[in-house]
Amino acid sequence: MSHSYSKSHNGVQLDLSGIIPPMVTAFDPETEELDEDLIRAEVEYLISTGVHTICIGGSTGEGQGLSEDETYRLNKAVVDQAAGRVKVIGGVIADTTIEAIRKGEAARRAGVSSLQVTPPHYLWVPSVAGLVQHFTRIGDAVELPILIYNVIPWVDIDVHAMNSIVDDAPWVLGVKQSGGDMHKVADMMALLHDKVPITTGIDDLLYPTFALGVDGAVTCMTAVFPRETSELHAAVQAGDHDRALAMHRRLLPVWRSIEGPNMTANAKYALSLLGRNNGVSRSPILAPDEGRRSRIREALKSARLLEPAGV
């Protein structure tokens, strides 16, 4: 790791450097059940791009709808296919501490090395003490490093609350700042980056968050375009801001074509154009209509991303 952190637990720290794709989850078009063959093929593709870690069951991976059994099966398929070549972060999106523990234990049984965990996302906001207890109990039960996925709009953990959680929940060893708030990334970097790694989840602002010094990125665009986002990250690391800005400008219209409420289905359509079939998104997320499909195709063409197919 290029940056040193003051916090570890049981001698463990999280390495969140570079591009960590939050893999889509392939579902069968007829049944919407897990398609393990397609899941394994996507793992193989991501490994071929040179990433060192894959994240599964995040929002790009539709983790909010996975049962405890599906969490185990998805994580097991990915861990088995990876066969030690990359680390695997298991995503947990849950509304109660007990549900998060059950899913976290399922991911641990499947062999993941750490967890990415959101705060609960029901309609009221847990207190800071409640959040500290939530992440502490998950860590104590599962005994894996936790990356907090700060993405829930109405439970947007502010920098002081996050500081309390990092200080008081022993297994919390990293923060992924999403939700589109670049100001919060700056504040997290200022207050927390000497303690734990900080990674970005903001697709349209990868370049400026890299310039702020975040360790890396876990975003939809890194899952769809791991090579190009890795190039962008490497350019910033090398101080080549002309090249980084050029890649930002190339990728931004592509993200604009994919983003929105049906993002996962749009991303899967983009993947199909790239020769990486990942089935459908689960209802009620709908497949893109012809207007959206056309927009995605044109964005990929304009960005010179359609050839070669990359597989």
C-alpha positions in Angstrom: 0.0 0.0 0.0 1.3 3.4 -0.9 -0.3 5.1 2.1 0.2 4.0 5.7 -2.7 3.9 8.1 -2.8 4.0 11.9 -5.8 1.6 12.3 -5.6 -2.1 12.2 -7.5 -4.9 13.9 -6.1 -8.3 14.8 -3.1 -7.2 12.8 -5.3 -6.7 9.7 -5.6 -3.7 7.4 -7.7 -3.3 4.3 -6.0 -2.8 0.9 -8.4 -0.7 -1.1 -5.8 0.6 -3.6 -6.6 0.8 -7.3 -9.7 -0.3 -9.2 -12.0 -2.8 -7.4 -14.9 -3.6 -9.7 -18.3 -4.2 -7.9 -19.3 -7.0 -10.2 -22.8 -7.2 -11.7 -24.8 -10.3 -10.6 -26.0 -12.4 -13.6 -29.6 -13.5 -13.3 -31.3 -15.9 -15.7 -33.7 -14.1 -18.1 -36.5 -16.6 -17.6 -36.3 -17.2 -13.9 -34.3 -14.3 -12.5 -32.3 -16.9 -10.5 -28.5 -16.7 -10.1 -26.8 -17.8 -13.3 -23.6 -19.3 -11.9 -22.0 -20.0 -15.3 -22.3 -16.4 -16.4 -21.2 -15.2 -12.9 -18.0 -17.3 -13.2 -17.4 -16.0 -16.8 -17.6 -12.4 -15.6 -15.2 -13.2 -12.7 -12.7 -14.6 -15.3 -13.0 -11.5 -17.5 -12.4 -9.1 -14.5 -9.4 -11.1 -13.4 -8.0 -10.9 -17.0 -8.0 -7.1 -16.7 -5.4 -7.2 -13.9 -7.5 -6.0 -11.0 -6.4 -7.4 -7.6 -9.8 -7.4 -5.8 -13.4 -7.9 -6.8 -16.4 -6.7 -4.8 -19.8 -8.6 -5.1 -23.3 -8.0 -3.9 -23.1 -4.2 -3.9 -25.6 -1.9 -5.5 -24.2 -2.6 -9.0 -24.5 -6.3 -8.0 -28.1 -5.9 -6.9 -27.2 -7.1 -3.4 -30.2 -5.4 -1.8 -32.4 -8.3 -3.0 -30.2 -11.3 -2.3 -31.4 -13.9 0.3 -28.9 -15.3 2.9 -28.7 -18.5 0.7 -28.1 -16.5 -2.5 -25.5 -14.5 -0.7 -23.6 -17.7 0.1 -24.0 -19.2 -3.4 -23.0 -16.0 -5.2 -19.9 -15.5 -2.9 -19.0 -19.2 -3.2 -19.1 -19.1 -7.0 -16.9 -16.0 -7.2 -14.4 -17.2 -4.5 -14.2 -20.7 -6.2 -13.7 -19.2 -9.6 -11.1 -16.7 -8.4 -9.2 -19.5 -6.8 -7.0 -17.2 -4.8 -5.9 -15.1 -7.8 -7.8 -12.0 -6.5 -9.3 -11.1 -3.1 -13.1 -11.0 -2.9 -15.1 -8.5 -0.9 -18.6 -9.7 0.0 -21.3 -7.0 -0.1 -24.0 -6.8 2.5 -27.0 -4.5 2.1 -29.3 -5.1 5.1 -31.9 -3.2 7.1 -31.1 -4.7 10.6 -28.0 -5.7 12.4 -29.2 -9.3 12.7 -29.8 -9.5 8.9 -26.4 -8.0 8.2 -24.8 -10.6 10.5 -26.6 -13.5 8.8 -25.5 -12.3 5.3 -22.0 -11.5 6.5 -21.7 -15.0 8.0 -22.9 -16.5 4.7 -20.2 -14.5 2.8 -17.6 -15.5 5.3 -18.5 -19.2 5.0 -18.1 -18.8 1.2 -14.5 -17.6 1.7 -14.5 -13.8 1.2 -11.7 -11.8 2.8 -13.7 -8.7 3.9 -17.2 -7.2 3.8 -18.6 -4.1 2.2 -21.6 -3.0 4.4 -24.1 -0.2 4.0 -25.8 1.5 6.9 -29.5 0.4 7.2 -31.7 2.1 4.7 -35.2 2.3 6.1 -36.9 5.6 6.2 -35.5 7.0 9.5 -31.9 7.6 10.4 -30.2 5.5 13.0 -28.3 7.4 15.7 -24.5 7.5 15.6 -24.6 5.3 18.7 -26.9 2.9 16.8 -24.5 2.9 13.8 -21.5 2.3 16.0 -23.3 -0.7 17.6 -24.4 -1.9 14.2 -20.9 -2.1 12.7 -19.4 -3.3 16.0 -21.8 -6.2 16.3 -21.3 -7.2 12.6 -17.5 -7.2 13.0 -17.6 -9.1 16.3 -19.9 -11.8 14.8 -18.3 -12.2 11.4 -14.7 -11.3 12.3 -13.8 -9.9 8.9 -12.6 -6.3 8.0 -15.5 -4.0 7.1 -15.6 -1.4 4.4 -18.4 1.0 5.1 -20.4 1.7 1.9 -21.6 5.2 2.6 -24.3 5.5 -0.1 -27.8 5.5 1.5 -29.2 9.0 0.7 -31.2 9.5 3.9 -28.6 7.8 6.1 -25.6 9.7 4.7 -23.1 9.3 7.5 -21.3 12.6 7.9 -17.6 12.9 8.5 -17.9 13.3 12.3 -20.2 10.4 12.7 -17.9 8.3 10.5 -14.9 9.4 12.6 -16.8 8.0 15.7 -17.6 4.8 13.9 -14.0 4.3 12.8 -12.7 5.0 16.3 -15.2 2.9 18.1 -16.1 -0.1 15.8 -12.9 -2.2 15.8 -13.5 -4.1 12.5 -14.3 -1.0 10.5 -11.1 -0.7 8.4 -12.2 1.4 5.4 -14.7 3.8 3.9 -16.2 3.9 0.5 -17.7 7.4 0.0 -20.5 7.4 -2.6 -23.7 9.3 -2.9 -22.2 11.9 -5.3 -20.9 14.2 -2.6 -17.4 15.3 -3.6 -17.3 17.7 -0.6 -17.7 14.7 1.7 -14.8 12.9 0.0 -12.6 15.9 0.7 -13.6 16.0 4.4 -13.2 12.2 4.8 -9.7 12.4 3.3 -8.8 15.3 5.7 -10.1 13.7 8.9 -9.9 9.9 8.3 -7.2 9.1 5.7 -4.4 8.8 8.3 -6.5 6.1 10.0 -8.1 4.0 7.2 -8.1 3.8 3.4 -10.8 5.8 1.6 -12.2 4.7 -1.8 -14.6 6.5 -4.1 -18.0 5.4 -5.3 -18.7 8.4 -7.5 -18.7 7.4 -11.2 -18.7 10.9 -12.8 -16.0 12.2 -10.5 -13.5 9.4 -10.6 -10.8 11.8 -11.9 -11.1 14.5 -9.3 -11.5 12.1 -6.4 -8.3 10.3 -7.6 -6.7 13.7 -7.7 -7.7 14.2 -4.0 -5.7 11.1 -3.2 -8.3 8.5 -2.6 -6.9 5.0 -2.6 -9.0 3.7 -5.5 -12.6 3.2 -6.7 -15.5 0.7 -6.3 -18.1 2.0 -8.8 -20.3 0.7 -11.6 -18.0 2.1 -14.3 -15.1 0.2 -12.8 -17.2 -3.0 -13.1 -18.1 -2.3 -16.7 -14.8 -0.7 -17.8 -12.1 -2.0 -15.5 -9.3 -1.5 -18.1 -10.2 2.1 -18.9 -10.8 3.1 -15.2 -7.5 1.5 -14.3 -5.8 3.6 -17.0 -7.4 6.7 -15.5 -6.2 5.8 -12.0 -2.7 4.9 -13.2 -2.5 8.3 -15.1 -3.3 10.2 -11.9 -0.9 8.1 -9.9 1.8 9.0 -12.5 0.9 12.7 -12.4 -0.2 12.6 -16.0 -3.2 14.8 -15.7 -3.6 15.5 -19.4 -4.1 11.8 -20.0 -6.4 11.4 -17.0 -8.6 14.3 -18.0 -8.8 12.9 -21.6 -10.0 9.5 -20.1 -12.5 11.3 -17.9 -13.9 13.2 -20.9 -14.1 9.9 -22.8 -15.9 8.0 -20.1 -18.3 10.7 -18.7 -20.9 10.5 -21.6 -20.9 6.7 -21.3 -21.7 7.0 -17.6 -24.5 9.5 -18.4 -26.0 7.0 -20.8 -26.0 4.2 -18.1 -26.8 6.1 -14.9 -30.3 6.3 -13.4 -32.9 4.2 -11.6 -32.4 1.2 -14.0 -28.6 1.5 -13.8 -28.0 -2.2 -13.3 -30.0 -3.2 -16.4 -28.4 -0.4 -18.5 -25.0 -1.6 -17.4 -25.9 -5.2 -18.3 -27.0 -4.0 -21.8 -23.6 -2.2 -22.2 -21.9 -5.4 -21.1 -23.8 -7.4 -23.7 -22.5 -5.0 -26.4 -19.0 -5.7 -25.1 -19.5 -9.5 -25.5 -20.0 -10.1 -21.7 -23.5 -11.5 -21.3 -24.8 -11.1 -17.7 -28.5 -11.9 -18.1 -31.1 -9.5 -16.7 -31.7 -7.4 -13.7 -34.3 -8.5 -11.2 -37.8 -7.0 -11.4 -38.9 -4.3 -10.9 -35.7 -3.0 -12.6 -36.7 -3.0 -16.3 -34.5 -3.6 -19.3 -33.7 -0.4 -21.2 -36.1 0.6 -23.9 -34.9 1.1 -27.5 -34.3 4.8 -26.9 -32.0 4.1 -24.0 -30.3 1.2 -25.8 -29.6 3.5 -28.7 -28.2 6.1 -26.4 -25.9 3.5 -24.7 -24.7 2.1 -28.1 -23.9 5.6 -29.4 -22.1 6.6 -26.2 -19.9 3.4 -26.4 -19.2 4.1 -30.1 -18.3 7.7 -29.6 -15.9 6.7 -26.8 -14.3 4.1 -29.0 -15.2 1.3 -26.6 -17.1 -1.1 -28.9 -14.1 -2.5 -30.6 -12.3 -4.6 -29.7 -14.9 -6.4 -27.6 -12.2 -7.1 -25.0 -12.9 -10.8 -24.6 
